[in-house]
Amino acid sequence: MISTAAVFGAGVMGAGIAQALAVAGCAVRLTDISADAIAAGMERIEHGRFGLRRAVARGKMAAADAEAAFARISSTADDAAACAGVDAVVEAVPEDLTLKCRLFRRIDALVPDHAVLASNTAGLPITALAWATLRPERVIGWHWAQPAPLMRLAEIITHPDCAPRTVDLICDIARRAGKNPVVIKDQPEIWGFVANRINRAVRIEAARVVAEGIATEDEVDTIMKDCFRWPMGPFEMQRPGSMT
C-alpha cells in the first residue's frame, strides 16, 4: 500500500496531484526546483479554484477533512529529502523526454528499493522512462486530466517489464483518490496513449470540417454535444479556461 508519496513538479498538474493524493490519505511531499513554484503550488492547493477551501465552500468536503488533507502535504526543494522513505513518486514536470529520463535516473538513486515511480505524461514512452532507471519493473505511467483533484481519469500505462504489483499499487491509490483506473499498454512509437490519440484525431477532423466551410467552430461543438452527449465540443476544449 502506498502511504507516502513525493510529487515532482509543483505546477498546476503537480499541485493538483499532490492535493488528490493527500485527500486519499497519503503523506505527500511536493517538490520543485523553484521555491516560488512550490509556494504557488501550496497556495493553489489551499486557495485555488479547485483547491481544498473551495471544495469546502461548495459543500464537497468537510472543513475538518480539508484541514487534515492539507496537513498531510509538506514541501521541499531538496530531492533527497523528498524521496527519503517514500513508497511512490509521481513525476509531473514538463513534457520533455530527456528531462524526464534524467529526473527518473536521479530519483531512482534516491528512493527506497521498494518505491514505484510513476510519470504523469500525456503521451511520452513509458518504456524509455523505465529503462532510464535500474528498476524498470517498478516504473509505470499515470496520466491525469486537469483539474487533477476533480477529473476521474487514471490512464495507467504499462510496459513489457512492468511488474503486476506495480500496477496493483498504482491502481489502488488511484481508486483511493477517487479515480477510475484503466490499465493500457505503452506504444512507444506513437504519442498519446488512448485519450490523447483519440482526442487529437477528433481535433484534426473538426478543424478540417471548419476549414472546408461545412460548419463553424460553434456549430461543430453544438453538433458533437447534441449527438454524443459530450459536455464540451472539440473547440471548447481548446479554449483558455477549459477543464480538460
Secondary structure, DSSP 8 states (H G I E B T S, - for coil): ---EEEEE--SHHHHHHHHHHHHTT-EEEEE-S-HHHHHHHHHHHHHSTTSHHHHHHTTSS-HHHHHHHHHTEEEES-HHHHHTT-SEEEE---S-HHHHHHHHHHHHTTS-TT-EEEE--SS--HHHHHTTSS-GGGEEEEE--SSTTT--EEEEEE-TT--HHHHHHHHHHHHHTT-EEEEEE--TTSTTTTHHHHHHHHHHHHHHHHHTTS--HHHHHHHHHHHH--SS-TTGGGSTT---
